């Protein structure tokens, strides 16, 4: 009898220890909602996320997810190519930024190559500006975003790297307020050079500008 109680105690302690190193419920639920969002849209690469929720309860162990070792909060999320399988893609997938609201300590987000367009009404990046206080890297390359999102992106004052390559920007409003931005990618865009030059004064930390295959006369790769 005594051995049984000892065994039960050890099992309980193991369960508590496992739970203490588990991701937050709200973040796991949000990841499953993101998976369902891509599945509902018919995204051809959504099978990349098939393992989410099946093999592990702890979302910190899921593919394309990185958590902080101390807080167990999600800090990195790679959703690149979920809406592309090399041949097919769902055209003009509306971004629903509200799905990312629980990720309060998110540092790196990759949404590249998903045919994303400007978000649903009141569901764009502006929702995240006040939540993501440690946000450092955002990759939006190979989508269909246009100038309508530039003003909301300017609210991410902690960003250090921003990739806007291969989108539909012309830069009519410029980029302002990104005072910590060090690296900016504008490859294969029609961003207006005059507007960009005017924005440089508001990007005091900028060290590298990538602008290959763009229409710039004074900027090029790795400037």
ChimeraX commands (.cxc) that place a marker at each C-alpha (Angstrom):
marker #1 position 0.00,0.00,0.00 radius 0.5
marker #1 position 2.83,2.33,0.94 radius 0.5
marker #1 position 4.54,1.67,-2.39 radius 0.5
marker #1 position 1.35,2.55,-4.24 radius 0.5
marker #1 position 1.09,5.91,-2.46 radius 0.5
marker #1 position 4.73,6.67,-3.24 radius 0.5
marker #1 position 4.14,5.78,-6.89 radius 0.5
marker #1 position 1.04,7.99,-7.06 radius 0.5
marker #1 position 2.95,10.87,-5.46 radius 0.5
marker #1 position 5.77,10.55,-7.98 radius 0.5
marker #1 position 3.29,10.50,-10.85 radius 0.5
marker #1 position 1.56,13.60,-9.51 radius 0.5
marker #1 position 4.87,15.43,-9.15 radius 0.5
marker #1 position 5.86,14.43,-12.68 radius 0.5
marker #1 position 2.54,15.74,-14.00 radius 0.5
marker #1 position 2.93,19.05,-12.15 radius 0.5
marker #1 position 6.50,19.41,-13.41 radius 0.5
marker #1 position 5.41,18.71,-16.98 radius 0.5
marker #1 position 2.61,21.25,-16.74 radius 0.5
marker #1 position 4.99,23.85,-15.30 radius 0.5
marker #1 position 7.06,23.59,-18.49 radius 0.5
marker #1 position 4.04,23.65,-20.79 radius 0.5
marker #1 position 2.96,26.48,-23.05 radius 0.5
marker #1 position 0.13,28.76,-22.00 radius 0.5
marker #1 position -3.40,27.54,-22.72 radius 0.5
marker #1 position -4.36,30.77,-24.47 radius 0.5
marker #1 position -1.37,30.51,-26.80 radius 0.5
marker #1 position -2.03,26.85,-27.60 radius 0.5
marker #1 position -5.68,27.65,-28.37 radius 0.5
marker #1 position -4.63,30.53,-30.61 radius 0.5
marker #1 position -2.21,28.31,-32.54 radius 0.5
marker #1 position -5.01,25.81,-33.12 radius 0.5
marker #1 position -7.23,28.66,-34.34 radius 0.5
marker #1 position -4.51,29.72,-36.79 radius 0.5
marker #1 position -4.30,26.13,-38.02 radius 0.5
marker #1 position -8.10,26.04,-38.45 radius 0.5
marker #1 position -7.99,29.40,-40.26 radius 0.5
marker #1 position -5.56,28.09,-42.87 radius 0.5
marker #1 position -7.48,24.81,-43.19 radius 0.5
marker #1 position -10.79,26.61,-43.65 radius 0.5
marker #1 position -9.25,28.78,-46.37 radius 0.5
marker #1 position -8.06,25.66,-48.17 radius 0.5
marker #1 position -4.39,26.65,-47.97 radius 0.5
marker #1 position -2.49,23.93,-49.87 radius 0.5
marker #1 position 0.44,23.91,-47.45 radius 0.5
marker #1 position -1.70,23.65,-44.32 radius 0.5
marker #1 position -0.47,20.08,-43.90 radius 0.5
marker #1 position 2.71,21.66,-42.50 radius 0.5
marker #1 position 0.67,22.25,-39.35 radius 0.5
marker #1 position -0.88,18.77,-39.17 radius 0.5
marker #1 position 1.19,17.87,-36.11 radius 0.5
marker #1 position -0.18,20.76,-34.08 radius 0.5
marker #1 position -2.36,19.41,-31.27 radius 0.5
marker #1 position -1.89,15.75,-32.17 radius 0.5
marker #1 position 1.52,14.58,-31.01 radius 0.5
marker #1 position 2.07,16.93,-28.07 radius 0.5
marker #1 position -0.19,18.82,-25.70 radius 0.5
marker #1 position 2.68,21.24,-25.08 radius 0.5
marker #1 position 2.69,23.64,-28.04 radius 0.5
marker #1 position 6.29,24.62,-27.26 radius 0.5
marker #1 position 7.22,21.27,-28.81 radius 0.5
marker #1 position 5.28,21.87,-32.02 radius 0.5
marker #1 position 6.98,22.44,-35.37 radius 0.5
marker #1 position 7.58,26.07,-36.39 radius 0.5
marker #1 position 7.11,27.27,-32.79 radius 0.5
marker #1 position 9.78,28.50,-30.36 radius 0.5
marker #1 position 9.07,29.34,-26.71 radius 0.5
marker #1 position 11.09,31.13,-24.06 radius 0.5
marker #1 position 12.80,28.60,-21.77 radius 0.5
marker #1 position 11.88,30.56,-18.65 radius 0.5
marker #1 position 8.39,31.93,-19.24 radius 0.5
marker #1 position 7.22,29.21,-21.69 radius 0.5
marker #1 position 5.62,31.98,-23.73 radius 0.5
marker #1 position 5.81,31.81,-27.51 radius 0.5
marker #1 position 8.57,34.04,-28.88 radius 0.5
marker #1 position 8.96,32.84,-32.48 radius 0.5
marker #1 position 6.41,31.65,-35.04 radius 0.5
marker #1 position 7.17,30.56,-38.61 radius 0.5
marker #1 position 4.08,30.38,-40.84 radius 0.5
marker #1 position 5.88,30.82,-44.15 radius 0.5
marker #1 position 4.56,28.94,-47.21 radius 0.5
marker #1 position 1.49,27.53,-45.42 radius 0.5
marker #1 position -0.58,28.89,-48.33 radius 0.5
marker #1 position 1.81,27.64,-50.99 radius 0.5
marker #1 position 2.99,24.14,-51.85 radius 0.5
marker #1 position 5.25,24.95,-54.78 radius 0.5
marker #1 position 2.46,24.96,-57.35 radius 0.5
marker #1 position -0.79,26.20,-55.85 radius 0.5
marker #1 position -2.04,28.89,-53.47 radius 0.5
marker #1 position -5.35,30.38,-52.37 radius 0.5
marker #1 position -5.51,33.82,-53.96 radius 0.5
marker #1 position -5.89,36.93,-51.79 radius 0.5
marker #1 position -6.06,35.45,-48.30 radius 0.5
marker #1 position -7.27,38.11,-45.84 radius 0.5
marker #1 position -5.06,38.53,-42.80 radius 0.5
marker #1 position -6.78,38.17,-39.43 radius 0.5
marker #1 position -4.24,39.71,-37.06 radius 0.5
marker #1 position -6.50,39.15,-34.04 radius 0.5
marker #1 position -5.35,35.53,-34.07 radius 0.5
marker #1 position -1.93,36.71,-32.87 radius 0.5
marker #1 position -3.15,38.80,-29.92 radius 0.5
marker #1 position -2.31,36.21,-27.20 radius 0.5
marker #1 position 1.38,36.11,-28.19 radius 0.5
marker #1 position 2.41,39.00,-25.94 radius 0.5
marker #1 position 6.12,38.13,-25.93 radius 0.5
marker #1 position 6.39,37.37,-29.65 radius 0.5
marker #1 position 9.76,38.47,-31.05 radius 0.5
marker #1 position 9.88,36.91,-34.52 radius 0.5
marker #1 position 7.00,36.33,-36.96 radius 0.5
marker #1 position 7.37,34.94,-40.49 radius 0.5
marker #1 position 4.27,35.21,-42.69 radius 0.5
marker #1 position 6.08,35.11,-46.02 radius 0.5
marker #1 position 4.72,33.50,-49.20 radius 0.5
marker #1 position 1.07,33.20,-48.18 radius 0.5
marker #1 position -0.73,35.42,-50.73 radius 0.5
marker #1 position -1.85,37.64,-47.85 radius 0.5
marker #1 position -3.60,40.93,-48.54 radius 0.5
marker #1 position -4.57,43.80,-46.24 radius 0.5
marker #1 position -6.40,42.52,-43.21 radius 0.5
marker #1 position -10.09,42.15,-42.63 radius 0.5
marker #1 position -11.85,45.30,-41.42 radius 0.5
marker #1 position -10.53,46.19,-37.97 radius 0.5
marker #1 position -8.42,43.00,-37.96 radius 0.5
marker #1 position -5.12,44.36,-39.31 radius 0.5
marker #1 position -1.71,44.90,-37.77 radius 0.5
marker #1 position -2.94,47.92,-35.81 radius 0.5
marker #1 position -4.49,45.45,-33.36 radius 0.5
marker #1 position -1.06,44.17,-32.39 radius 0.5
marker #1 position 0.85,47.41,-31.93 radius 0.5
marker #1 position -0.01,47.86,-28.26 radius 0.5
marker #1 position 0.38,44.14,-27.47 radius 0.5
marker #1 position 3.71,43.15,-28.99 radius 0.5
marker #1 position 6.21,45.08,-26.90 radius 0.5
marker #1 position 9.19,42.80,-27.70 radius 0.5
marker #1 position 8.57,42.42,-31.43 radius 0.5
marker #1 position 11.90,42.48,-33.34 radius 0.5
marker #1 position 11.56,40.67,-36.70 radius 0.5
marker #1 position 8.68,40.60,-39.19 radius 0.5
marker #1 position 8.82,38.91,-42.59 radius 0.5
marker #1 position 5.94,39.77,-44.93 radius 0.5
marker #1 position 7.76,39.02,-48.19 radius 0.5
marker #1 position 6.07,37.37,-51.18 radius 0.5
marker #1 position 2.53,38.43,-50.34 radius 0.5
marker #1 position 0.06,40.97,-51.77 radius 0.5
marker #1 position 0.17,43.69,-49.15 radius 0.5
marker #1 position -0.14,47.31,-50.29 radius 0.5
marker #1 position 0.38,50.75,-48.77 radius 0.5
marker #1 position -2.72,50.44,-46.59 radius 0.5
marker #1 position -0.74,48.57,-43.93 radius 0.5
marker #1 position 2.30,50.87,-43.80 radius 0.5
marker #1 position 0.92,53.24,-41.17 radius 0.5
marker #1 position 0.11,50.36,-38.80 radius 0.5
marker #1 position 3.55,48.80,-39.32 radius 0.5
marker #1 position 5.09,52.10,-38.27 radius 0.5
marker #1 position 3.62,51.52,-34.83 radius 0.5
marker #1 position 5.98,48.62,-34.12 radius 0.5
marker #1 position 8.68,50.79,-32.57 radius 0.5
marker #1 position 10.74,47.79,-31.37 radius 0.5
marker #1 position 11.22,46.22,-34.83 radius 0.5
marker #1 position 14.84,45.62,-35.85 radius 0.5
marker #1 position 14.24,43.75,-39.12 radius 0.5
marker #1 position 11.37,44.18,-41.60 radius 0.5
marker #1 position 11.02,42.35,-44.92 radius 0.5
marker #1 position 8.49,43.85,-47.36 radius 0.5
marker #1 position 9.98,42.32,-50.51 radius 0.5
marker #1 position 7.80,41.17,-53.42 radius 0.5
marker #1 position 4.57,42.85,-52.41 radius 0.5
marker #1 position 2.41,45.57,-53.97 radius 0.5
marker #1 position 3.81,48.58,-52.13 radius 0.5
marker #1 position 4.46,51.88,-53.88 radius 0.5
marker #1 position 5.37,53.71,-50.68 radius 0.5
marker #1 position 2.82,56.51,-50.96 radius 0.5
marker #1 position 2.83,56.99,-47.19 radius 0.5
marker #1 position 6.37,55.93,-46.36 radius 0.5
marker #1 position 7.66,54.24,-43.22 radius 0.5
marker #1 position 7.94,56.31,-40.08 radius 0.5
marker #1 position 8.51,55.72,-36.40 radius 0.5
marker #1 position 10.62,52.57,-36.65 radius 0.5
marker #1 position 13.43,54.06,-34.62 radius 0.5
marker #1 position 15.11,50.73,-33.82 radius 0.5
marker #1 position 14.90,49.29,-37.34 radius 0.5
marker #1 position 18.33,48.08,-38.47 radius 0.5
marker #1 position 17.54,46.04,-41.59 radius 0.5
marker #1 position 14.90,46.76,-44.25 radius 0.5
marker #1 position 14.17,44.55,-47.26 radius 0.5
marker #1 position 12.42,46.13,-50.25 radius 0.5
marker #1 position 13.56,43.73,-52.97 radius 0.5
marker #1 position 11.30,43.53,-56.02 radius 0.5
marker #1 position 8.99,46.36,-55.02 radius 0.5
marker #1 position 7.81,49.58,-56.68 radius 0.5
marker #1 position 8.38,51.62,-53.55 radius 0.5
marker #1 position 8.76,55.29,-54.51 radius 0.5
marker #1 position 12.39,56.29,-54.03 radius 0.5
marker #1 position 11.54,59.90,-53.17 radius 0.5
marker #1 position 9.21,58.76,-50.38 radius 0.5
marker #1 position 11.80,56.29,-49.12 radius 0.5
marker #1 position 14.49,58.98,-48.96 radius 0.5
marker #1 position 12.10,61.13,-46.97 radius 0.5
marker #1 position 11.52,58.25,-44.54 radius 0.5
marker #1 position 15.19,57.60,-43.85 radius 0.5
marker #1 position 15.35,60.46,-41.38 radius 0.5
marker #1 position 12.82,58.65,-39.20 radius 0.5
marker #1 position 14.87,55.43,-39.28 radius 0.5
marker #1 position 17.96,56.50,-37.29 radius 0.5
marker #1 position 19.14,52.94,-36.55 radius 0.5
marker #1 position 18.96,51.68,-40.15 radius 0.5
marker #1 position 22.20,49.93,-41.15 radius 0.5
marker #1 position 21.22,47.84,-44.17 radius 0.5
marker #1 position 18.72,48.39,-46.97 radius 0.5
marker #1 position 18.18,45.55,-49.45 radius 0.5
marker #1 position 16.57,46.80,-52.66 radius 0.5
marker #1 position 17.58,44.50,-55.51 radius 0.5
marker #1 position 15.26,44.24,-58.52 radius 0.5
marker #1 position 13.55,47.48,-57.51 radius 0.5
marker #1 position 13.23,50.76,-59.38 radius 0.5
marker #1 position 15.66,52.70,-57.21 radius 0.5
marker #1 position 18.48,54.71,-58.75 radius 0.5
marker #1 position 20.37,55.48,-55.55 radius 0.5
marker #1 position 19.85,52.28,-53.60 radius 0.5
marker #1 position 20.72,48.69,-54.33 radius 0.5
marker #1 position 21.48,45.42,-52.67 radius 0.5
marker #1 position 22.91,45.74,-49.18 radius 0.5
marker #1 position 23.12,49.54,-49.16 radius 0.5
marker link #1:1,2 radius 0.2
marker link #1:2,3 radius 0.2
marker link #1:3,4 radius 0.2
marker link #1:4,5 radius 0.2
marker link #1:5,6 radius 0.2
marker link #1:6,7 radius 0.2
marker link #1:7,8 radius 0.2
marker link #1:8,9 radius 0.2
marker link #1:9,10 radius 0.2
marker link #1:10,11 radius 0.2
marker link #1:11,12 radius 0.2
marker link #1:12,13 radius 0.2
marker link #1:13,14 radius 0.2
marker link #1:14,15 radius 0.2
marker link #1:15,16 radius 0.2
marker link #1:16,17 radius 0.2
marker link #1:17,18 radius 0.2
marker link #1:18,19 radius 0.2
marker link #1:19,20 radius 0.2
marker link #1:20,21 radius 0.2
marker link #1:21,22 radius 0.2
marker link #1:22,23 radius 0.2
marker link #1:23,24 radius 0.2
marker link #1:24,25 radius 0.2
marker link #1:25,26 radius 0.2
marker link #1:26,27 radius 0.2
marker link #1:27,28 radius 0.2
marker link #1:28,29 radius 0.2
marker link #1:29,30 radius 0.2
marker link #1:30,31 radius 0.2
marker link #1:31,32 radius 0.2
marker link #1:32,33 radius 0.2
marker link #1:33,34 radius 0.2
marker link #1:34,35 radius 0.2
marker link #1:35,36 radius 0.2
marker link #1:36,37 radius 0.2
marker link #1:37,38 radius 0.2
marker link #1:38,39 radius 0.2
marker link #1:39,40 radius 0.2
marker link #1:40,41 radius 0.2
marker link #1:41,42 radius 0.2
marker link #1:42,43 radius 0.2
marker link #1:43,44 radius 0.2
marker link #1:44,45 radius 0.2
marker link #1:45,46 radius 0.2
marker link #1:46,47 radius 0.2
marker link #1:47,48 radius 0.2
marker link #1:48,49 radius 0.2
marker link #1:49,50 radius 0.2
marker link #1:50,51 radius 0.2
marker link #1:51,52 radius 0.2
marker link #1:52,53 radius 0.2
marker link #1:53,54 radius 0.2
marker link #1:54,55 radius 0.2
marker link #1:55,56 radius 0.2
marker link #1:56,57 radius 0.2
marker link #1:57,58 radius 0.2
marker link #1:58,59 radius 0.2
marker link #1:59,60 radius 0.2
marker link #1:60,61 radius 0.2
marker link #1:61,62 radius 0.2
marker link #1:62,63 radius 0.2
marker link #1:63,64 radius 0.2
marker link #1:64,65 radius 0.2
marker link #1:65,66 radius 0.2
marker link #1:66,67 radius 0.2
marker link #1:67,68 radius 0.2
marker link #1:68,69 radius 0.2
marker link #1:69,70 radius 0.2
marker link #1:70,71 radius 0.2
marker link #1:71,72 radius 0.2
marker link #1:72,73 radius 0.2
marker link #1:73,74 radius 0.2
marker link #1:74,75 radius 0.2
marker link #1:75,76 radius 0.2
marker link #1:76,77 radius 0.2
marker link #1:77,78 radius 0.2
marker link #1:78,79 radius 0.2
marker link #1:79,80 radius 0.2
marker link #1:80,81 radius 0.2
marker link #1:81,82 radius 0.2
marker link #1:82,83 radius 0.2
marker link #1:83,84 radius 0.2
marker link #1:84,85 radius 0.2
marker link #1:85,86 radius 0.2
marker link #1:86,87 radius 0.2
marker link #1:87,88 radius 0.2
marker link #1:88,89 radius 0.2
marker link #1:89,90 radius 0.2
marker link #1:90,91 radius 0.2
marker link #1:91,92 radius 0.2
marker link #1:92,93 radius 0.2
marker link #1:93,94 radius 0.2
marker link #1:94,95 radius 0.2
marker link #1:95,96 radius 0.2
marker link #1:96,97 radius 0.2
marker link #1:97,98 radius 0.2
marker link #1:98,99 radius 0.2
marker link #1:99,100 radius 0.2
marker link #1:100,101 radius 0.2
marker link #1:101,102 radius 0.2
marker link #1:102,103 radius 0.2
marker link #1:103,104 radius 0.2
marker link #1:104,105 radius 0.2
marker link #1:105,106 radius 0.2
marker link #1:106,107 radius 0.2
marker link #1:107,108 radius 0.2
marker link #1:108,109 radius 0.2
marker link #1:109,110 radius 0.2
marker link #1:110,111 radius 0.2
marker link #1:111,112 radius 0.2
marker link #1:112,113 radius 0.2
marker link #1:113,114 radius 0.2
marker link #1:114,115 radius 0.2
marker link #1:115,116 radius 0.2
marker link #1:116,117 radius 0.2
marker link #1:117,118 radius 0.2
marker link #1:118,119 radius 0.2
marker link #1:119,120 radius 0.2
marker link #1:120,121 radius 0.2
marker link #1:121,122 radius 0.2
marker link #1:122,123 radius 0.2
marker link #1:123,124 radius 0.2
marker link #1:124,125 radius 0.2
marker link #1:125,126 radius 0.2
marker link #1:126,127 radius 0.2
marker link #1:127,128 radius 0.2
marker link #1:128,129 radius 0.2
marker link #1:129,130 radius 0.2
marker link #1:130,131 radius 0.2
marker link #1:131,132 radius 0.2
marker link #1:132,133 radius 0.2
marker link #1:133,134 radius 0.2
marker link #1:134,135 radius 0.2
marker link #1:135,136 radius 0.2
marker link #1:136,137 radius 0.2
marker link #1:137,138 radius 0.2
marker link #1:138,139 radius 0.2
marker link #1:139,140 radius 0.2
marker link #1:140,141 radius 0.2
marker link #1:141,142 radius 0.2
marker link #1:142,143 radius 0.2
marker link #1:143,144 radius 0.2
marker link #1:144,145 radius 0.2
marker link #1:145,146 radius 0.2
marker link #1:146,147 radius 0.2
marker link #1:147,148 radius 0.2
marker link #1:148,149 radius 0.2
marker link #1:149,150 radius 0.2
marker link #1:150,151 radius 0.2
marker link #1:151,152 radius 0.2
marker link #1:152,153 radius 0.2
marker link #1:153,154 radius 0.2
marker link #1:154,155 radius 0.2
marker link #1:155,156 radius 0.2
marker link #1:156,157 radius 0.2
marker link #1:157,158 radius 0.2
marker link #1:158,159 radius 0.2
marker link #1:159,160 radius 0.2
marker link #1:160,161 radius 0.2
marker link #1:161,162 radius 0.2
marker link #1:162,163 radius 0.2
marker link #1:163,164 radius 0.2
marker link #1:164,165 radius 0.2
marker link #1:165,166 radius 0.2
marker link #1:166,167 radius 0.2
marker link #1:167,168 radius 0.2
marker link #1:168,169 radius 0.2
marker link #1:169,170 radius 0.2
marker link #1:170,171 radius 0.2
marker link #1:171,172 radius 0.2
marker link #1:172,173 radius 0.2
marker link #1:173,174 radius 0.2
marker link #1:174,175 radius 0.2
marker link #1:175,176 radius 0.2
marker link #1:176,177 radius 0.2
marker link #1:177,178 radius 0.2
marker link #1:178,179 radius 0.2
marker link #1:179,180 radius 0.2
marker link #1:180,181 radius 0.2
marker link #1:181,182 radius 0.2
marker link #1:182,183 radius 0.2
marker link #1:183,184 radius 0.2
marker link #1:184,185 radius 0.2
marker link #1:185,186 radius 0.2
marker link #1:186,187 radius 0.2
marker link #1:187,188 radius 0.2
marker link #1:188,189 radius 0.2
marker link #1:189,190 radius 0.2
marker link #1:190,191 radius 0.2
marker link #1:191,192 radius 0.2
marker link #1:192,193 radius 0.2
marker link #1:193,194 radius 0.2
marker link #1:194,195 radius 0.2
marker link #1:195,196 radius 0.2
marker link #1:196,197 radius 0.2
marker link #1:197,198 radius 0.2
marker link #1:198,199 radius 0.2
marker link #1:199,200 radius 0.2
marker link #1:200,201 radius 0.2
marker link #1:201,202 radius 0.2
marker link #1:202,203 radius 0.2
marker link #1:203,204 radius 0.2
marker link #1:204,205 radius 0.2
marker link #1:205,206 radius 0.2
marker link #1:206,207 radius 0.2
marker link #1:207,208 radius 0.2
marker link #1:208,209 radius 0.2
marker link #1:209,210 radius 0.2
marker link #1:210,211 radius 0.2
marker link #1:211,212 radius 0.2
marker link #1:212,213 radius 0.2
marker link #1:213,214 radius 0.2
marker link #1:214,215 radius 0.2
marker link #1:215,216 radius 0.2
marker link #1:216,217 radius 0.2
marker link #1:217,218 radius 0.2
marker link #1:218,219 radius 0.2
marker link #1:219,220 radius 0.2
marker link #1:220,221 radius 0.2
marker link #1:221,222 radius 0.2
marker link #1:222,223 radius 0.2
view
